[in-house]
Amino acid sequence: MVDEHASERDITLMNEALGEARMALAQGGAGVAALLASPHEIIACGRNTSQETGDLTDHAEMVLLHKVGRKLQEMNEQARRVLHHRHVGGFR
């Protein structure tokens, strides 16, 4: 059943989260997923992986936060490379 007030984007995001939850179920875990989105993109999606990893803290929300942390770290490293390139290249 689809909520009559749900936007196309809401449905797309929910389908993405449901896909992650289905993957968790297929791997023998709990069918739980978490998704974080900005107005323009899906930032990260995580699913419960505690059955796979043996780590009982690998709940969907924690996996999601770890992915977001890695993404932010990558963005920070890219920004540093750009700034270093501009500084070395004389574009101050």
ABEGO torsion letter per residue (X at the ends): XBBAABBAAAAAAAAAAAAAAAAAAAAGBBBBBBBBBBAABBABBBBBAAAAAGBAABBAAAAAAAAAAAAAAAAAAAAAAAAAAAAAAGAX
